[in-house]
Amino acid sequence: MKYFKLILLVFSLLWLPLAANEAWAKDAEITDLRWTARNDGDPPFVRIVTDLTKAVQAEAAIDKSGKNFEVILKNTQKSFSGSQYDMDPRAIDFTTVSEKDGDTYIDVALTKPQKIDDIHVFALRPDAKLGKPHRLVIDIPIQGAKKSYTKPAASAENTATKKPAAKKPAAEKEAPPQKVSVPADARKILKGKIICLDPGHGGTDVGAIGHKGNKEIYEKDVTLSIALPLRDMLTSAGAKVVMTRSTDKDVYGPWADDDPELQARCDVGNQANADVFVSIHIDSFSNGSVDGTTAYYYPKTAKDLMLAQMLHQSTMNLLSIPDRGVRSGHLYVNVNTKMPSVLMEMGYISNAHRVQMLTSSWGPKSIAKSLFKGLVDYFAAL
């Protein structure tokens, strides 16, 4: 890829994270490259992830046509066999990995012209707990695509049956539900109800990424911090709560594609014969001023809309957050669960003010209380 114009204003030199006393790596290795299409962004995007043995210095550039994007990993050798990858044609024709003069080049041929401002390149530190090395991540938007968590159900079933279960990391110790005080009327209404809670993402899937100072904030951590106190409230009220996950883990398996991972979450609720399924997410957008909560449903039963309306209205009543409405859509977990279900987007992790609330000691608990009240209102109305 020649005649590149190096974009310094946005990426300048992309310095991957280093400890204060760590020198730039010489003869680092890129040991793997993988990709997936992510439908939970707005817009959806293709994520390319590379594994690295050490932190490296990287540069990113795009040519004048906007269709050829390149990342150069300085002083980095390629130590795996793959050299060309066909990716999601909605965004990428193909990607090549090559070595030249001691550097590794990742060249991405884009299907449509892109602006360098819209392509996100960032680094992730090693995670010894999950066995993750240094990583470089490239997120390329799928222009014209709409946010969705679904593909045709038949495709999901085929994928789930064909893909062998991946080996999971050592299980994180699961904290038992805590007894908390709940109103007497809530205990009468919720006693015996089976409620499936789905904290979005987890494990190798961090979800959307926000920032608080220099610290990265992962959606997977925020959703779990909401789901756990909500579980405690519900169990204290006499409900039976089944969780798709109650620790930082993948549900289907590490690095799973969207379909088997999401189907595994649906299976938890379906196999428990849950009365309702509540999926908790945090939204993200390129414009950091955007914020608000949205309730998504799919009208597969006569009660999906009512569930979404009750939880959304309770959120509006109890939280100070912009209203982005109740919306119908083909989101995977709503389509493929058998019971009334809702996917709640509880604010934008890309909004600095919202991140402060989501990471505070009181914020996730306040959101959990609003969802608890919404569930009480829903079951009381039946």
KARA-V690268 format. One record per residue. RES is the residue in one small letter. SS is DSSP state (h for helix, s for strand, l for the rest). Layout:
# KARA-V690268
res:RES ss:SS
res:RES ss:SS
This chain:
# KARA-V690268
res:m ss:l
res:k ss:l
res:y ss:l
res:f ss:s
res:k ss:s
res:l ss:s
res:i ss:l
res:l ss:l
res:l ss:l
res:v ss:l
res:f ss:l
res:s ss:l
res:l ss:s
res:l ss:s
res:w ss:s
res:l ss:l
res:p ss:l
res:l ss:l
res:a ss:l
res:a ss:l
res:n ss:l
res:e ss:l
res:a ss:l
res:w ss:l
res:a ss:l
res:k ss:l
res:d ss:l
res:a ss:s
res:e ss:s
res:i ss:s
res:t ss:s
res:d ss:s
res:l ss:s
res:r ss:s
res:w ss:s
res:t ss:s
res:a ss:s
res:r ss:s
res:n ss:l
res:d ss:l
res:g ss:l
res:d ss:l
res:p ss:l
res:p ss:l
res:f ss:s
res:v ss:s
res:r ss:s
res:i ss:s
res:v ss:s
res:t ss:s
res:d ss:s
res:l ss:s
res:t ss:l
res:k ss:l
res:a ss:l
res:v ss:l
res:q ss:s
res:a ss:s
res:e ss:s
res:a ss:s
res:a ss:s
res:i ss:s
res:d ss:s
res:k ss:l
res:s ss:l
res:g ss:l
res:k ss:l
res:n ss:s
res:f ss:s
res:e ss:s
res:v ss:s
res:i ss:s
res:l ss:s
res:k ss:l
res:n ss:l
res:t ss:s
res:q ss:s
res:k ss:s
res:s ss:l
res:f ss:l
res:s ss:l
res:g ss:l
res:s ss:l
res:q ss:s
res:y ss:s
res:d ss:l
res:m ss:l
res:d ss:l
res:p ss:l
res:r ss:l
res:a ss:l
res:i ss:s
res:d ss:s
res:f ss:s
res:t ss:s
res:t ss:s
res:v ss:s
res:s ss:s
res:e ss:s
res:k ss:s
res:d ss:l
res:g ss:l
res:d ss:s
res:t ss:s
res:y ss:s
res:i ss:s
res:d ss:s
res:v ss:s
res:a ss:s
res:l ss:s
res:t ss:l
res:k ss:l
res:p ss:l
res:q ss:l
res:k ss:l
res:i ss:h
res:d ss:h
res:d ss:h
res:i ss:l
res:h ss:s
res:v ss:s
res:f ss:s
res:a ss:s
res:l ss:s
res:r ss:l
res:p ss:l
res:d ss:s
res:a ss:l
res:k ss:l
res:l ss:l
res:g ss:l
res:k ss:s
res:p ss:l
res:h ss:s
res:r ss:s
res:l ss:s
res:v ss:s
res:i ss:s
res:d ss:s
res:i ss:s
res:p ss:s
res:i ss:l
res:q ss:l
res:g ss:l
res:a ss:l
res:k ss:l
res:k ss:l
res:s ss:l
res:y ss:l
res:t ss:l
res:k ss:l
res:p ss:l
res:a ss:h
res:a ss:h
res:s ss:h
res:a ss:h
res:e ss:h
res:n ss:h
res:t ss:h
res:a ss:h
res:t ss:h
res:k ss:h
res:k ss:l
res:p ss:l
res:a ss:l
res:a ss:l
res:k ss:l
res:k ss:l
res:p ss:l
res:a ss:l
res:a ss:l
res:e ss:l
res:k ss:l
res:e ss:l
res:a ss:l
res:p ss:l
res:p ss:l
res:q ss:l
res:k ss:l
res:v ss:l
res:s ss:l
res:v ss:l
res:p ss:l
res:a ss:h
res:d ss:h
res:a ss:h
res:r ss:h
res:k ss:h
res:i ss:h
res:l ss:h
res:k ss:l
res:g ss:l
res:k ss:l
res:i ss:s
res:i ss:s
res:c ss:s
res:l ss:s
res:d ss:s
res:p ss:s
res:g ss:l
res:h ss:l
res:g ss:s
res:g ss:l
res:t ss:l
res:d ss:s
res:v ss:l
res:g ss:l
res:a ss:l
res:i ss:s
res:g ss:s
res:h ss:s
res:k ss:s
res:g ss:l
res:n ss:l
res:k ss:s
res:e ss:s
res:i ss:s
res:y ss:s
res:e ss:h
res:k ss:h
res:d ss:h
res:v ss:h
res:t ss:h
res:l ss:h
res:s ss:h
res:i ss:h
res:a ss:h
res:l ss:h
res:p ss:h
res:l ss:h
res:r ss:h
res:d ss:h
res:m ss:h
res:l ss:h
res:t ss:h
res:s ss:h
res:a ss:l
res:g ss:l
res:a ss:l
res:k ss:s
res:v ss:s
res:v ss:s
res:m ss:s
res:t ss:l
res:r ss:l
res:s ss:l
res:t ss:l
res:d ss:l
res:k ss:l
res:d ss:l
res:v ss:l
res:y ss:l
res:g ss:l
res:p ss:l
res:w ss:l
res:a ss:l
res:d ss:l
res:d ss:h
res:d ss:h
res:p ss:h
res:e ss:h
res:l ss:h
res:q ss:h
res:a ss:h
res:r ss:h
res:c ss:h
res:d ss:h
res:v ss:h
res:g ss:h
res:n ss:h
res:q ss:h
res:a ss:l
res:n ss:l
res:a ss:l
res:d ss:l
res:v ss:s
res:f ss:s
res:v ss:s
res:s ss:s
res:i ss:s
res:h ss:s
res:i ss:s
res:d ss:s
res:s ss:l
res:f ss:l
res:s ss:l
res:n ss:l
res:g ss:l
res:s ss:l
res:v ss:l
res:d ss:l
res:g ss:l
res:t ss:s
res:t ss:s
res:a ss:s
res:y ss:s
res:y ss:s
res:y ss:l
res:p ss:l
res:k ss:l
res:t ss:l
res:a ss:l
res:k ss:l
res:d ss:h
res:l ss:h
res:m ss:h
res:l ss:h
res:a ss:h
res:q ss:h
res:m ss:h
res:l ss:h
res:h ss:h
res:q ss:h
res:s ss:h
res:t ss:h
res:m ss:h
res:n ss:h
res:l ss:h
res:l ss:l
res:s ss:l
res:i ss:l
res:p ss:l
res:d ss:s
res:r ss:s
res:g ss:s
res:v ss:s
res:r ss:s
res:s ss:s
res:g ss:l
res:h ss:l
res:l ss:l
res:y ss:h
res:v ss:h
res:n ss:h
res:v ss:h
res:n ss:l
res:t ss:l
res:k ss:l
res:m ss:l
res:p ss:s
res:s ss:s
res:v ss:s
res:l ss:s
res:m ss:s
res:e ss:s
res:m ss:s
res:g ss:s
res:y ss:s
res:i ss:l
res:s ss:l
res:n ss:l
res:a ss:h
res:h ss:h
res:r ss:h
res:v ss:h
res:q ss:h
res:m ss:h
res:l ss:h
res:t ss:l
res:s ss:l
res:s ss:l
res:w ss:l
res:g ss:h
res:p ss:h
res:k ss:h
res:s ss:h
res:i ss:h
res:a ss:h
res:k ss:h
res:s ss:h
res:l ss:h
res:f ss:h
res:k ss:h
res:g ss:h
res:l ss:h
res:v ss:h
res:d ss:h
res:y ss:h
res:f ss:h
res:a ss:h
res:a ss:h
res:l ss:l
